[in-house]
């Protein structure tokens, strides 16, 4: 049984005449009669009464036509759904990110993607960089945004593009002596109680305080930049974090440059090079639209990665 058989039966029920039904379908009457008869043999029931007044569905025919109408509607919807999925308009996108990325550039990208693809289910998780990288490599995320490039087995199979640069700044309460200073020396910071992220304390801050490693031993550990700013505002210590932390709008904190200046590992966005998902392609298209410089770097990386270049048309939906 084919979809055309269902359409033939529905057309015959509507027009109640073989000739008129055939004309509406754009076929001759004899083939229609033959196909309806074949359909009845396959179903094993008489679906239509042929009378001098016209052709009318039997009880079995009415039951069959109700299901046939639903089946054709579902087939039409299946075609629509398949097309939407192929265009990345439906599906799921799993993104893991560090908190500071929500200051910039993720808000613009996520907002634009949500408006462009409202039916894509976004699964968003705040994760530290090592956890997000591990989840991406394990196939538990589609996109990871963290500080520095992912490392470890399988990292060579990722496409990783820098999406933001930062330098280290200090944040203090308005009552702190540093609040009136434009900058603060690392040596001064080493004598203060500190508030840092656990990720930073275990990586790049060790280089900042290489001459005073004990400075980090008693540091308060925060999950994200908002917690760092909040604890600094409470007078719990001097917070250390990325320059983009200045985007936090609070009246009870002040920011100071750290001298000598220290550039933090760049923010990076990573995804599996072999991922040909239309949803990922749609997300990358939004990244290109929202961040021109990132889009240019991304296109260059995609063009040079062997696992991507073979299927570049599938990813390039901009």
C-alpha positions in Angstrom: 0.0 0.0 0.0 1.4 3.4 -1.0 0.5 6.9 -0.2 -1.1 7.4 -3.6 -3.6 4.7 -2.8 -4.7 6.6 0.2 -5.0 9.8 -1.8 -7.1 8.0 -4.4 -9.5 6.6 -1.8 -9.9 10.0 -0.2 -10.5 11.7 -3.6 -13.1 9.1 -4.5 -14.9 9.6 -1.1 -14.9 13.4 -1.7 -16.2 13.4 -5.2 -18.4 10.2 -5.0 -17.7 9.6 -8.7 -14.9 7.8 -10.4 -14.7 10.2 -13.3 -14.7 13.4 -11.2 -12.2 11.9 -8.7 -9.9 10.9 -11.5 -10.0 14.4 -13.0 -9.2 15.9 -9.6 -6.2 13.6 -9.4 -5.0 14.3 -12.9 -5.3 10.6 -14.0 -7.7 8.6 -16.2 -10.7 6.9 -14.8 -9.8 3.3 -15.6 -6.5 3.4 -13.7 -8.3 4.8 -10.7 -10.9 2.1 -10.8 -8.1 -0.5 -11.0 -6.2 1.0 -8.1 -9.3 1.2 -5.9 -10.1 -2.4 -6.6 -6.5 -3.4 -5.8 -6.7 -1.5 -2.6 -9.9 -3.3 -1.5 -8.3 -6.6 -2.3 -5.3 -5.7 -0.1 -7.4 -4.5 2.7 -9.7 -7.5 2.4 -12.9 -5.4 2.6 -15.2 -3.6 0.3 -14.4 0.1 0.9 -16.9 1.6 -1.6 -20.5 0.9 -2.7 -20.9 1.5 -6.4 -24.5 2.7 -7.0 -26.3 4.5 -9.8 -26.4 7.6 -7.6 -22.7 7.6 -7.0 -19.8 5.9 -5.2 -20.1 6.0 -1.4 -17.8 4.6 1.4 -19.0 1.6 3.3 -18.6 1.3 7.1 -15.2 -0.3 6.5 -14.4 2.4 4.0 -15.2 5.2 6.5 -13.0 3.6 9.1 -10.2 3.2 6.5 -10.6 6.8 5.3 -10.3 8.2 8.8 -7.0 6.4 9.3 -5.9 7.2 5.7 -6.4 10.9 6.3 -4.4 10.9 9.5 -1.7 8.9 7.9 -1.3 11.3 5.0 -1.2 14.2 7.5 1.5 12.5 9.5 3.5 11.8 6.3 3.3 15.5 5.4 4.4 16.5 8.9 7.2 14.0 8.7 8.5 15.6 5.5 8.3 19.1 7.2 10.0 17.8 10.3 12.8 16.2 8.3 13.4 19.5 6.4 13.5 21.5 9.6 15.9 19.1 11.2 18.1 19.2 8.1 18.2 23.0 8.4 19.1 22.9 12.1 15.7 24.4 13.1 15.0 21.6 15.6 17.1 19.3 17.7 19.4 19.8 20.7 22.5 21.8 21.4 24.6 21.1 24.6 26.9 23.9 25.6 29.3 23.9 28.6 30.9 27.2 29.5 32.8 29.1 32.2 30.9 31.9 34.0 33.0 34.8 32.7 31.9 33.9 29.1 28.4 34.9 30.1 29.6 38.5 30.5 30.9 38.5 26.9 30.5 37.1 24.2 27.9 34.4 25.0 24.9 36.7 25.8 24.8 38.1 22.3 25.4 34.7 20.6 22.9 32.7 22.7 20.3 35.4 22.4 20.6 35.6 18.7 20.6 31.8 18.3 17.5 31.5 20.5 15.7 34.1 18.3 16.8 32.4 15.1 16.2 28.8 16.2 13.4 28.9 18.9 12.6 25.2 18.5 16.2 24.0 19.2 16.5 22.8 22.8 19.6 24.4 24.3 21.1 22.5 27.3 23.4 25.0 29.1 25.8 24.0 31.8 28.3 26.2 33.7 31.4 24.1 34.0 35.0 24.8 34.8 37.4 24.5 31.8 38.8 21.0 32.5 35.4 19.6 33.1 33.9 21.1 30.0 36.8 19.9 27.9 36.5 16.4 29.2 32.7 16.4 28.6 33.3 17.6 25.0 35.9 14.9 24.3 33.5 12.3 25.8 30.7 13.3 23.5 28.6 14.8 26.4 28.7 18.3 25.0 28.4 19.8 21.5 30.3 23.0 22.3 32.7 23.9 25.1 33.7 27.4 26.0 36.6 27.7 28.4 39.9 29.4 29.1 42.7 28.0 27.0 42.6 25.2 24.5 41.4 21.7 25.5 44.1 19.2 26.2 44.3 15.5 26.4 43.6 12.5 24.3 41.4 13.4 21.4 42.0 17.2 21.5 43.5 16.9 18.0 40.0 16.0 16.8 38.6 19.3 18.0 38.2 22.6 16.2 39.2 25.3 18.8 38.9 29.0 18.0 39.8 31.9 20.3 36.7 34.1 21.1 38.1 36.6 23.6 41.3 38.0 25.2 41.6 39.1 28.8 44.1 40.4 31.3 44.1 40.0 35.0 42.3 42.6 37.2 41.6 43.0 40.9 38.2 43.8 42.4 37.8 45.2 45.9 35.0 46.7 48.1 34.6 50.4 48.1 35.9 50.4 51.7 39.2 48.7 50.8 42.4 50.8 50.6 42.9 49.7 47.0 39.5 51.1 46.0 41.0 54.6 45.2 43.9 53.1 43.3 44.0 52.7 39.5 46.4 49.8 39.7 47.9 47.5 42.3 51.2 45.6 42.3 51.4 41.8 42.5 53.6 42.2 45.6 50.8 44.1 47.3 48.3 41.5 46.3 50.4 38.8 47.8 50.0 40.3 51.3 46.2 40.4 51.0 43.5 37.7 51.5 42.5 36.7 47.9 39.3 35.5 46.3 39.9 33.5 43.1 38.3 30.8 41.0 39.4 27.2 41.7 40.3 26.8 38.0 42.6 29.9 38.0 44.2 29.0 41.4 45.3 25.7 39.9 46.7 27.1 36.7 47.7 30.6 35.6 47.6 32.3 39.0 50.5 30.1 40.0 52.6 32.0 37.4 51.4 35.4 38.6 52.5 34.6 42.2 55.5 32.5 41.4 57.6 34.7 43.7 55.1 34.4 46.5 53.4 31.0 46.1 52.0 31.1 49.6 49.7 33.9 48.6 47.2 31.4 47.1 47.3 28.9 49.9 44.5 30.6 51.9 42.6 32.0 49.0 38.8 31.8 49.0 37.7 29.7 46.1 34.7 30.9 44.0 32.8 29.2 41.2 32.4 32.2 38.9 33.2 35.9 38.5 29.9 37.0 40.1 30.9 35.2 43.3 34.4 36.7 43.2 32.8 40.2 42.9 30.3 39.4 45.7 32.9 38.1 48.1 35.1 41.1 47.4 32.2 43.4 48.0 31.7 41.8 51.4 35.3 42.5 52.3 36.3 38.8 52.2 39.4 39.6 50.2 40.7 41.0 47.0 39.1 39.3 44.0 41.2 38.4 41.0 39.7 37.7 37.6 39.4 38.5 33.9 39.1 42.1 32.7 35.7 41.4 31.3 34.6 41.2 35.0 34.3 45.0 34.7 31.0 44.4 33.0 29.5 43.4 36.3 27.3 46.4 37.3 27.7 46.9 41.1 28.0 50.1 43.1 29.9 48.4 46.0 33.0 47.3 44.1 35.9 48.9 42.4 38.4 47.5 39.9 42.2 47.9 39.7 44.7 47.0 37.0 47.3 44.4 38.1 50.9 45.4 37.6 52.8 44.0 35.9 50.1 43.3 33.4 49.3 39.6 33.0 47.4 38.3 30.0 45.2 35.4 30.8 44.7 32.4 28.5 42.2 33.3 25.8 38.6 32.3 25.9 38.2 29.4 23.4 35.2 27.8 21.8 35.7 24.1 20.9 33.6 21.5 19.1 34.2 18.1 17.5 35.6 18.4 14.0 33.6 15.4 12.9 30.3 16.8 14.2 28.2 17.4 11.1 25.0 18.3 13.0 22.9 20.9 11.3 22.2 22.4 14.7 25.9 22.9 15.3 26.2 24.4 11.8 23.4 26.8 12.6 25.1 27.8 15.9 28.4 28.5 14.1 26.5 30.6 11.6 25.2 32.7 14.4 28.7 33.0 15.8 29.9 34.3 12.5 27.1 36.9 12.4 27.6 38.0 15.9 31.4 38.0 16.1 33.0 38.9 12.8 36.6 38.4 13.9 35.7 35.1 15.5 33.9 34.0 12.3 36.9 34.8 10.2 39.2 32.7 12.4 36.6 30.0 12.5 36.3 29.7 8.7 40.1 29.6 8.4 40.3 26.7 11.0 37.5 24.8 9.3 39.1 25.2 5.9 42.4 23.8 7.2 41.1 20.9 9.4 41.0 17.7 7.3 38.0 16.2 9.1 36.0 19.3 8.3 37.1 20.4 4.8 35.7 17.2 3.3 32.2 18.3 4.4 32.5 22.1 4.5 29.3 22.7 2.6 27.4 20.9 5.4 28.8 23.3 8.0 28.6 26.5 6.1 25.0 27.7 6.5 25.8 31.4 6.7 
